[in-house]
Amino acid sequence: MGQNDSDRRERVLIVGGGFGGLYAARRLSRDDRVDLTLVDRRNFHLFQPLLYQVATGALSPGEIAQPLRSIFRKRPNTTVLLGEAVALDPVRREVGMSDGGPISYDTLIVATGVRHSYFGHDEWAPDAPGLKSIDDATEIRRRILIAFEAAEREADPVRRAEWMTFVVVGGGPTGAELAGALGEIARDTLKRDFRSIDPTHAQIVLVEAMDRILPPYPKGRSASARRQLEHLGVTVRTGTKVVGIDDRSVRLDVDGVEERLPARTVLWAAGVQASSFARVVADATGAGTDRAGRIVVGPDLSIPGHPEIFVVGDVAGQAWRKDRPVPGVAQGAIQGGTYVATTIGRRLAGEPTPPFRYSNRGEVAIIGRLSGVTDIPWLGPFGRQGGFIAWLLWLGIHLTYLIGFANRIVVVTRWAWSFVTHGRGSRLITGQPLLPPIEEPEPPATHGGAAPPATEGRPEPSAKEAGPEPPATEAGTKARAMAPTLAPDPPA
Ligand SMILES: Cc1cc2nc3c(=O)[nH]c(=O)nc-3n(C[C@H](O)[C@H](O)[C@H](O)COP(=O)(O)OP(=O)(O)OC[C@H]3O[C@@H](n4cnc5c(N)ncnc54)[C@H](O)[C@@H]3O)c2cc1C
């Protein structure tokens, strides 16, 4: 802890205003022994669990983000700065910014989250965007909508089928939710919007290397999620590894046999790695990192040998169970951020600090419009739901989390309305390229009839599934837990 004298407050610097940084900041901003600075390279806190709702046109970007400055406007001891941390000098206790002078601290909290990992295949990134930011979400939305537009105008049945095939890589919660939302869009939302194509014939393929989707869930819940996805027309391919991606296809490896799946839209939900600032921190402090580059922390979430530097949330490799670290979920970050803020307060008061204990609040995933799966251990048998009740639990949890957002009532009303009316109102195509490269444009349709099934001429993916255990994906090991207010003992 920093060299406090009686009239100087502890300078706490938080890098990252996601769940971990925000919850730490909320608590520290009420502590008048602290001078708090919160730095983020974005000027808003992003509610990532609803990102795919933006990607699939159910919500607009502004509805799932809140300016950090406005959250702390009534906290005089808190300074919010827009900037990117790029350097760390642990001896001088300074964090260097990409665009200016360093920021000094007595105590540092690193909460910079994770980014996508293409498992050493960064060349796949342009053809398979992942979902992590507002920009990612609007880009994915653009690609999905453009694909239907291009299929509507493409005369060649093989190329039309390519546009009408969507592949989601990674059967973790994000992949399953994305695939379910795509199934719903194709079979419900868009079904009357086109004249030359029938959107209900879109092929949506969810590819997972492990032998089941949602691996962190009990087997029964994984099976339930699979059934629900198949009901929405999603082809679930487990035991299938992606070995190549380009702008027209995905190459799959099933039991050592390679297969080409033509598809124009590929979405990546398979892997994560620690944010680049984690590498900077590890190099500067000598901290260890795990396979995904997460910083290995001690029992109090500080870096061994650097009690003044804490790491929380997705970027921290926090021990939990013998065979499993704290999962990369909002609850892990919220609990970590809250714990560290409390620990700093206790240190300032000269009190002992107990070690961090992660409390598993359960896992929820939504599949399509009105169904989902849950595994919330503390609710007993009721916590293992599938279908509509699971969806209701998911809704309750997310609504609870939206509390604190000024426009939450508007969001909730609009969102609920879009669910009731089957609409996805935010379907604007923005960004570039605006017009898809249509190779054989079809003349405009003059009547309302849909064309023959859009799958004509496209090789069907093999139905063969589940081979020998393939390498695990990060998404496959990611569980999600967001039930704090339903839990008996929520963090403050
Ligand atoms: C699509 C999607 C859906 C999800 N759904 C769920 C769900 O349903 N339930 C659930 O529990 N979890 C879900 N998660 C996971 C959850 O969102 C994360 O676990 C959580 O956001 C982690 O919080 P964090 O504070 O560690 O990191 P983040 O929330 O990622 O925040 C990191 C912050 O650090 C900032 N930053 C990064 N580098 C720098 C730098 N160098 N300088 C300054 N600022 C920097 C970033 O701008 C960002 O604001 C989902 C995640 C995604 C991507």
The ligand as an SDF file (V2000), in Angstrom:
LIG
                    3D

 53 58  0  0  0  0  0  0  0  0999 V2000
  -20.7210  -11.4830  -26.2800 C   0  0  0  0  0  0  0  0  0  0  0  0
  -20.4990  -11.7410  -24.8160 C   0  0  0  0  0  0  0  0  0  0  0  0
  -21.5510  -12.2250  -24.0340 C   0  0  0  0  0  0  0  0  0  0  0  0
  -21.3560  -12.4670  -22.6910 C   0  0  0  0  0  0  0  0  0  0  0  0
  -22.4140  -12.9220  -21.9560 N   0  0  0  0  0  0  0  0  0  0  0  0
  -22.2610  -13.1100  -20.6320 C   0  0  0  0  0  0  0  0  0  0  0  0
  -23.3690  -13.5320  -19.8210 C   0  0  0  0  0  0  0  0  0  0  0  0
  -24.4860  -13.7450  -20.2960 O   0  0  0  0  0  0  0  0  0  0  0  0
  -23.1260  -13.6800  -18.4970 N   0  0  0  0  0  0  0  0  0  0  0  0
  -21.9100  -13.4520  -17.9410 C   0  0  0  0  0  0  0  0  0  0  0  0
  -21.7500  -13.5680  -16.7420 O   0  0  0  0  0  0  0  0  0  0  0  0
  -20.8630  -13.0550  -18.6730 N   0  0  0  0  0  0  0  0  0  0  0  0
  -21.0010  -12.8860  -20.0020 C   0  0  0  0  0  0  0  0  0  0  0  0
  -19.9330  -12.4830  -20.7510 N   0  0  0  0  0  0  0  0  0  0  0  0
  -18.6170  -12.3230  -20.1000 C   0  0  0  0  0  0  0  0  0  0  0  0
  -18.5300  -11.0000  -19.3510 C   0  0  0  0  0  0  0  0  0  0  0  0
  -18.9900   -9.9420  -20.1470 O   0  0  0  0  0  0  0  0  0  0  0  0
  -17.0880  -10.7830  -18.9310 C   0  0  0  0  0  0  0  0  0  0  0  0
  -16.7180  -11.8440  -18.1070 O   0  0  0  0  0  0  0  0  0  0  0  0
  -16.9030   -9.4630  -18.2110 C   0  0  0  0  0  0  0  0  0  0  0  0
  -17.1960   -8.3920  -19.0670 O   0  0  0  0  0  0  0  0  0  0  0  0
  -15.4790   -9.3300  -17.6990 C   0  0  0  0  0  0  0  0  0  0  0  0
  -15.3070   -8.0890  -17.0950 O   0  0  0  0  0  0  0  0  0  0  0  0
  -13.8830   -7.3750  -17.0340 P   0  0  0  0  0  0  0  0  0  0  0  0
  -14.0610   -6.1520  -16.2260 O   0  0  0  0  0  0  0  0  0  0  0  0
  -12.8550   -8.3380  -16.6310 O   0  0  0  0  0  0  0  0  0  0  0  0
  -13.5380   -7.0170  -18.5410 O   0  0  0  0  0  0  0  0  0  0  0  0
  -14.3490   -6.1550  -19.5850 P   0  0  0  0  0  0  0  0  0  0  0  0
  -15.7750   -6.0650  -19.2280 O   0  0  0  0  0  0  0  0  0  0  0  0
  -13.9860   -6.7250  -20.9020 O   0  0  0  0  0  0  0  0  0  0  0  0
  -13.7410   -4.6870  -19.4430 O   0  0  0  0  0  0  0  0  0  0  0  0
  -12.4110   -4.4040  -19.7800 C   0  0  0  0  0  0  0  0  0  0  0  0
  -12.2980   -2.9000  -19.9540 C   0  0  0  0  0  0  0  0  0  0  0  0
  -10.9290   -2.5600  -20.0610 O   0  0  0  0  0  0  0  0  0  0  0  0
  -10.7570   -1.5920  -21.0790 C   0  0  0  0  0  0  0  0  0  0  0  0
   -9.3770   -1.7060  -21.5490 N   0  0  0  0  0  0  0  0  0  0  0  0
   -8.7690   -2.7910  -22.0920 C   0  0  0  0  0  0  0  0  0  0  0  0
   -7.4680   -2.5140  -22.3260 N   0  0  0  0  0  0  0  0  0  0  0  0
   -7.2480   -1.2430  -21.9190 C   0  0  0  0  0  0  0  0  0  0  0  0
   -6.0930   -0.4120  -21.9090 C   0  0  0  0  0  0  0  0  0  0  0  0
   -4.9000   -0.8360  -22.3290 N   0  0  0  0  0  0  0  0  0  0  0  0
   -6.2320    0.8520  -21.4390 N   0  0  0  0  0  0  0  0  0  0  0  0
   -7.4300    1.3050  -21.0010 C   0  0  0  0  0  0  0  0  0  0  0  0
   -8.5510    0.5400  -20.9930 N   0  0  0  0  0  0  0  0  0  0  0  0
   -8.4570   -0.7210  -21.4370 C   0  0  0  0  0  0  0  0  0  0  0  0
  -11.7940   -1.9770  -22.1100 C   0  0  0  0  0  0  0  0  0  0  0  0
  -12.1150   -0.8710  -22.9310 O   0  0  0  0  0  0  0  0  0  0  0  0
  -12.9600   -2.3960  -21.2210 C   0  0  0  0  0  0  0  0  0  0  0  0
  -13.7990   -1.3330  -20.9000 O   0  0  0  0  0  0  0  0  0  0  0  0
  -20.0950  -12.2310  -22.1040 C   0  0  0  0  0  0  0  0  0  0  0  0
  -19.0440  -11.7260  -22.8780 C   0  0  0  0  0  0  0  0  0  0  0  0
  -19.2430  -11.4840  -24.2230 C   0  0  0  0  0  0  0  0  0  0  0  0
  -18.1140  -10.9300  -25.0580 C   0  0  0  0  0  0  0  0  0  0  0  0
  1  2  1  0
  2  3  1  0
  2 52  2  0
  3  4  2  0
  4  5  1  0
  4 50  1  0
  5  6  2  0
  6  7  1  0
  6 13  1  0
  7  8  2  0
  7  9  1  0
  9 10  1  0
 10 11  2  0
 10 12  1  0
 12 13  2  0
 13 14  1  0
 14 15  1  0
 14 50  1  0
 15 16  1  0
 16 17  1  0
 16 18  1  0
 18 19  1  0
 18 20  1  0
 20 21  1  0
 20 22  1  0
 22 23  1  0
 23 24  1  0
 24 25  2  0
 24 26  1  0
 24 27  1  0
 27 28  1  0
 28 29  2  0
 28 30  1  0
 28 31  1  0
 31 32  1  0
 32 33  1  0
 33 34  1  0
 33 48  1  0
 34 35  1  0
 35 36  1  0
 35 46  1  0
 36 37  1  0
 36 45  1  0
 37 38  2  0
 38 39  1  0
 39 40  1  0
 39 45  2  0
 40 41  1  0
 40 42  2  0
 42 43  1  0
 43 44  2  0
 44 45  1  0
 46 47  1  0
 46 48  1  0
 48 49  1  0
 50 51  2  0
 51 52  1  0
 52 53  1  0
M  END
$$$$
